[in-house]
Amino acid sequence: MRIAELELDLDVFSGPFDLLLTLVLREEVDLRELSLAEVVISYIDHLEARGELELEATTEFIVLVAALLELKSRLLLPDGDAEELLELEPAEAAEELLARMLDARRYRSAAAHLAELLALAPEVRYREAPLPPELRRIDLEQAPAGLWDPAILGRALGDLLTLPARLDLSHVLVARVSVAERIALLRRLLRKGGELSFDEVVEGDDRMTVAITLFALLELYKRGEVSWEQPKSFGEITVRAAGRAAVGGRR
């Protein structure tokens, strides 16, 4: 949505937002009687009706409303307070608002122009300007003659296109079981005896399986299905079905 499409119906003005800005700068609309809150609410209602938000137009609207708010605050402040708190007079603030409006319109036009150029350009774009001198490792005039040999350049480009060797991931541990599978295993063992040793359950398993089994135990504890005891740090963990014994020791 462009700012020009915003229609306002206020107590002191009815029409497009662009026209309101023009009338304010010409002092044909008294900014002190204009409710900027109603302007913002009208804009929000318009966005809700459209169901979409354009960041460029919204940014422009915020900048212009902020400038109007600044100008209005200068007009409302008494002369003495204005001199102490503000550096610009109302006339200068109006000029500042006009400058911001022109900047916003200029940037919007530039953005539209760039969008048209990008739409016409190919997907792959090449740098046409030479590399800045400060980024060059050596001057082009001092470069060795063989550096521009077609064979050397061809080999260099060929190396860039060569696929790298596949990474060796053999050292990466891959989970062979899931948490759901270990939950089912713990439930099955608890149904048989009502109690089990965690160390015996994971005996002979790799570290990844031990970690997954511990996650499964924590999940069962969170669900209130099990409790456990560990009399000493790094000691054996005894797991019991819920109701068989209270949780004790350090966990």
Residue pairs with C-beta under 8 A, 6 or more apart in sequence:
1 46
1 47
1 50
1 52
1 54
1 57
2 57
3 17
3 18
3 57
3 60
3 61
3 64
4 16
4 17
4 18
5 16
5 46
6 16
6 17
6 42
6 43
6 46
6 61
7 15
7 16
7 17
7 42
7 46
8 14
8 15
8 16
8 17
8 20
8 38
8 39
8 42
9 42
10 34
10 35
10 38
10 39
10 42
11 33
11 35
11 38
12 29
12 30
12 33
12 34
13 20
13 23
13 29
13 34
17 39
17 43
17 61
20 29
20 34
20 39
21 64
21 68
21 97
21 101
23 29
24 31
24 34
24 68
24 71
24 94
24 97
25 94
25 97
25 98
31 68
31 71
31 72
31 75
32 72
32 75
32 76
34 68
34 72
36 65
36 68
36 69
36 72
39 65
39 68
40 65
43 61
47 53
47 58
56 108
56 111
60 104
60 108
63 100
63 104
64 97
64 100
64 101
64 104
67 96
67 97
67 100
67 101
68 97
70 93
70 96
70 97
71 90
71 93
71 94
71 96
71 97
73 86
74 82
74 86
74 88
74 89
74 90
74 93
75 90
77 85
77 86
82 89
88 96
133 139
146 152
173 206
173 207
173 208
174 208
175 208
175 209
175 212
176 206
176 208
176 209
177 209
177 212
178 212
179 212
179 215
179 216
179 219
182 209
182 212
182 213
182 215
182 216
183 216
183 219
183 220
185 201
185 213
185 216
186 196
186 201
186 213
186 216
186 217
186 220
186 226
186 239
187 220
187 225
189 196
189 201
190 196
190 226
190 239
190 240
190 241
191 241
194 240
194 241
194 244
195 238
195 239
195 240
195 241
195 244
196 238
196 239
197 236
197 237
197 238
197 239
198 213
198 214
198 217
198 228
198 236
198 237
198 238
198 239
199 236
199 237
201 213
202 209
202 210
202 213
205 213
217 226
217 228
217 239
220 226
221 227
221 228
224 242
225 241
225 242
226 239
226 240
226 241
226 242
227 239
227 240
227 242
227 244
227 245
227 246
227 247
228 237
228 238
228 239
228 240
228 247
228 251
229 237
229 238
229 240
229 245
229 247
229 248
229 249
230 236
230 237
230 238
230 249
230 250
230 251
231 249
232 249
232 250
233 250
